[in-house]
Amino acid sequence: MFSPRDLAATLAQLMPAQAAARYCVAFSGGADSTALLHALAQLRGEALRVRALHVNHHLQPNADQWATHAASVAARLDVPLQVLDVRIAARKGESPEAAARVRRYDLIADALQPDELLLTAHHRDDQLETFLLQLIRGAGVAGLAAMPAKARFGRSWHLRPLLDVTRAALVDYVRRTGLEWIEDTSNADTRFDRNFLRVQVLPALRERWPGIAANVARSAAHMAEARELLDEIASSDLADSRAGTTLQCAALRALDSAHQRNALRYWLRELGFTLPSAARLEEIAVGVLHARPDASPVVRWPAAEVRRYRDRLYALAPLPPAPRNGITWDWKQNPRLELAPGLGLLKLGRSGGGLRVRELPCPLRIEWRSPGAKLRPQPDRPARTLRYLFQESGVVPWMRSRVPILVSGQRLIAVAGLGVDVEFHPAGSQTDLRLQWSGHPQMF
C-alpha cells in the first residue's frame, strides 16, 4: 500500500541535502501522476513546495479535455498548474510519440524554475517494460540500466520516487482519495511496442514469474552501477581529447575500439543526444574518425548528427536546410528578426558587435551566400573575402551557407558572429547599436 509517508521517505533518500524542496510534477492526469501529485500535496509546507506542469501535445482527439481535467484536479488539490501547449513535427524516421517525448522534456526543462526539481510518476511496472524493451532492441549497459531514480536534468535534477511502487498500488491510492483520472485509450493499441508488451506479453510472464518486476528492477540497478563505472572510464579517456563541447580526434584514435565506443556514447549522452544505433556508432568510430584529412564526413540519425572538421568531432542537432532566399530587414521598425527555423534570431541591441547607427542604411538585406564579397574588419588590415574570413576564423563548413550576411546594395556591412566592416564601426556613442545573433548552431 502506497502512502504520502512512503513518498517522503523516498524523497529524503534521493535528495538528503535538500533543506527546502521545491518540486515540479509532470502531471498527465493519469492514475500514476495523480497519485504522485496528491501525495505531494499532503506533504507540502514551508519546507516543501509543489506545483505541476501539463504538456498538451495535441496528439490525441481528447487532448484539450485532458488539459481541462488536469487543471480541475490541480485546482481541487490547490496546486498551481502550468499548461504547456505544443504541436509536434516529427523528423524523418522519427515516430510522433518519440518526438513528443523529446519535445516534452525540452519544454519542461525550459519551464523549471531555479532550484526546482522535476518529479515524474514512473513506477516499477514502467521500469519492467523499459528494461524488456531495451533488451529486445539490443541495448547495452546504459539502456539496460533503464530509468534511474535520480538523474541530472539541465541545471536541476529529475527524480522518479515511485520506481519501487507498483501501478496497482498507485491506482488503489487514487481510488482511496476519491479523485478521478484519465485513461488514455491509445494505451490499448498494440501496434505500439510498449503497449504490445504490456497487453500481450507481460500477463504471461507475471503468471509464470510473479516476482519478475522486482527481479528486473534489481537487474536494472546492477546495470546502473556498471554504467557508472563505464562513465568513469569514459570521462578519464576523454580527459585529453576535450575541446569545449568537441573532441580531438587524434586522442580518440589512440583508444582501442571498445574504449572509443564507450567514450563516444558517454560524450553524446553528456550533450543530451539520444544515442545512435550500434551501426551508426561504428560509422562514427571508423568512418568519421579515420576519414582522410581533407574529408568532411557526417553520420546522421533522427536525433543528431556527428561531423568532423580540422580533426575535431562535433555533435549537433540536425541542421535545417540552408536558406535559399534573402530577407529584407526594416530594423528600425523591427529590431528583432527571426531567421529560418533552427537558425536563431538577429537583434539590434546594446551588446554584441557594434554598428554605427548614423551610417546604417534601412532597410538592410540579409543574404546567405556572397563568395566574392569582401569585409574590412580593421583599418590597418586589407579587406577579406568571405571565404578567407570563414577559413581564418575557423567557421565550420556546414555553417558557412547559414551565416547571416548584412548588405545594402553592393556594400557588405557585417557578417553575423564575425565582424563589422570598418565603415560601420561604432563611434562610441550611446546611440550606437550592437548586432546579436543568438540561438543558432555552433559556428566554430
Sequence and secondary structure as in RCSB ss.txt:
>XXXX:A:sequence
MFSPRDLAATLAQLMPAQAAARYCVAFSGGADSTALLHALAQLRGEALRVRALHVNHHLQPNADQWATHAASVAA
RLDVPLQVLDVRIAARKGESPEAAARVRRYDLIADALQPDELLLTAHHRDDQLETFLLQLIRGAGVAGLAAMPAK
ARFGRSWHLRPLLDVTRAALVDYVRRTGLEWIEDTSNADTRFDRNFLRVQVLPALRERWPGIAANVARSAAHMAE
ARELLDEIASSDLADSRAGTTLQCAALRALDSAHQRNALRYWLRELGFTLPSAARLEEIAVGVLHARPDASPVVR
WPAAEVRRYRDRLYALAPLPPAPRNGITWDWKQNPRLELAPGLGLLKLGRSGGGLRVRELPCPLRIEWRSPGAKL
RPQPDRPARTLRYLFQESGVVPWMRSRVPILVSGQRLIAVAGLGVDVEFHPAGSQTDLRLQWSGHPQMF
>XXXX:A:secstr
   HHHHHHHHHHH TT SSEEEEEE  SSHHHHHHHHHHHHH BTTEEEEEEEEE   STTHHHHHHHHHHHHH
HTT  EEEEE      TT  HHHHHHHHHHHHHHHH  TT EEE    HHHHHHHHHHHHHTT  HHHHT   SE
EEETTEEEE TTTTS HHHHHHHHHHHT      GGGG TTSHHHHIIIIIHHHHHHH TTHHHHHHHHHHHHHH
HHHHHHHHHHHHTTTTEETTEEEHHHHHTS HHHHHHHHHHHHHHTT     HHHHHIIIIIITTS TT   EEE
ETTEEEEEETTEEEEE        S EEE TTT SEEE STTS EEEEESSSEEE GGG  SSEEEES  TT EE
  STTS  EEHHHHHHHHT  GGGTTTS EEEETTEEEEETTTEE GGG   S TT EEEEEES     
